[in-house]
């Protein structure tokens, strides 16, 4: 504490030096920071279970708010999960570019069967790792049943 001329204690006006968080060391670290803080990803409830060297595994819990009819999960929620999977696989284990940015440039989803009242397991793999473009696949599976409900392919641009 500091004192004023009247000897009344006051709190310091500056809390002292802040120690910044260490910068991410690779794309996997970027995803570990981004996924739990991205508002849209958080709204879907998606969590990162594992990531490294071109592969990411994520999960989206079943919630009634994500259904379309009865207990069938909406295809838009599945498509959004595929997009997050593409992003995570593209960054997984990659060097961080000078410009920390990325975007899905194309995506195709084949819906194979409905996901009914079950958590979703998202398994994403990077097939090709170019200088800026990555080609990825994503399998969307029932987390309990293991049933393949959709498969997506996509291209992601980094930097």
Secondary structure, DSSP 8 states (H G I E B T S, - for coil): -EE-TT--EE--SS-----------SHHHHHHHHTTT-HHHHHHTEEEEEEETTEEEEEE---GGGEEETTEE-HHHHHHHHHHHHHHHHHTT----SS--EEEEEEEEEE-S--BSS-EEEEEEEEEE-SSEEEEEEEEEETTT--EEEEEEEEEEE-
